């Protein structure tokens, strides 16, 4: 039986197991929305901005491990997705974005609401498609989900001209996907794995440097086993938070620009770095020439382009971390060598522990203004580490990474690579949709939250009880911090004198708002906010002069940290 | 160092832009790029001439391989290959230079493909050195316009 493109689209979504779509209608996708109106299998959440829709799909994917889906119209609808797509691309998050397009015959004529979205998103998607014929739609959708979620995951965009959605074709959803130019290599080469282990066991000051790849590959428990078997200290990147328990004695905290003294000193004195699903971002390495000067590097990644891109690697292993870690564990588990190795590197663990005690993460607990770090600590105390925490970007993000302990993967959602302000709140809503019973907290700044604040309407409409903790310091804190340190305190355009009353604003949207202005009220107000029904804004007046420490100035080596 | 890279790609719209966009977006240099369908109409072959140190070339090869539309990437550098480029040269053909042009065309086994009262259009194929030499010798005669295809390269034998 023949079906219209719009019918095929909705049926294929259901057949592909998609039950939630975040979207925003418009002229080019009207036929799809008409089909969605009749359909009961696919739930559509109306966002208030297309950027919000993509971040929600992204948050949904990060929290659940499933592929997130966004649906938007042509032209401005499509261009509004670009920031969200680029965010997902930098952090390798599996999402599929469907955009409407003007009818095929009008493409290229500068038609109303036309944009070459395939051209625009080419550099920031894993792959993208323009569907030219209705008969190809189901196959392309299947391919899109396959590409988004396999290998190194990433965003895929499918652009669908209006006439393709209106014309009819037979519905054929292929069983298998075959893309001849795409063969991700999941299995790490056994010889390479063996030589990596051999090289590692010869060294005395090893560090496991772990990134978002561990989480994407669902390899967190294998990582934990491996680290414990050999007794190796672990440092995660921002994207790797939750890959290894934050409460484990081997955990050193994040490394890099705002990493802990312990982690940065360990990397700088290490003689063997085992990089697992991390890509040596400049925020991690500091000055590349002086990064880990004494260390050999073993690098495991599913994406060969990540290896040798920023730093020279001694032993590269291309493969899925689950496979490689299983092989590594098999080689060492229960062996005498492993026990001897744990013993051998005990002095190294002791050294690492000393670094932790000489300069632990801390802040000056002065009287007066509320310290944002204290707020994050209180969020941890209250949630006992059981929340899913999303963050915006800037100081709030770094404090959320430093002062909350993440014991499980998929509990810390943050725009790492692109650093997208406005990410956290919609991502938190997406995560809440994916994990209905969970407490989802967005740790925000007053600057960032205003970038996608319209999604409060979405949260209220769909009763998504996201709790937004606004570390309100009246400034764009991180930029201001740089101005303070490197621009002689000339705060050019970083003060936000006009800040809305977030409590009233929450109420105006039909949500609840709470406020704390004194340190002694913080815990109580947070508790009240977390216990309240529905979405909540908790506005906390924080000290505008507070800085994120430690800090490695851009371009400096990791050992040159500014400390509290 | 200069590298000649042969890339098999899906013969779809937008593939050229994916490949060239990869180079421009990552700051890699393209010296020449030629592309056309192969015997299989669903596949095209690109020959890309680029340059960079070992690390850059390694990245170029890996990044090309990563593109979903790319089927196969081969670095032909150092391999035994046949290299050709096609050039069309519009050159002055005044009474006093005509004979020199005809002589050079003959020596280089080129071909005159168009004749106008004061100019010839010459077609020549050859590897880079031959093209370079031919252009150098024609220069004193007065070259009006040159168009080149960029290098195509194929490995010798099986």
Interface residues (C-beta under 8 A of the other chain):
Chain A: X118 X119 X122 X123 X126 X127 X130 X147 X179 X180 X181 X182 X303 X304 X305 X308 X309
Chain B: X9 X10 X13 X14 X17 X18 X21 X25 X55 X58 X59 X62 X63 X65 X66 X67 X68 X69 X70 X71 X72
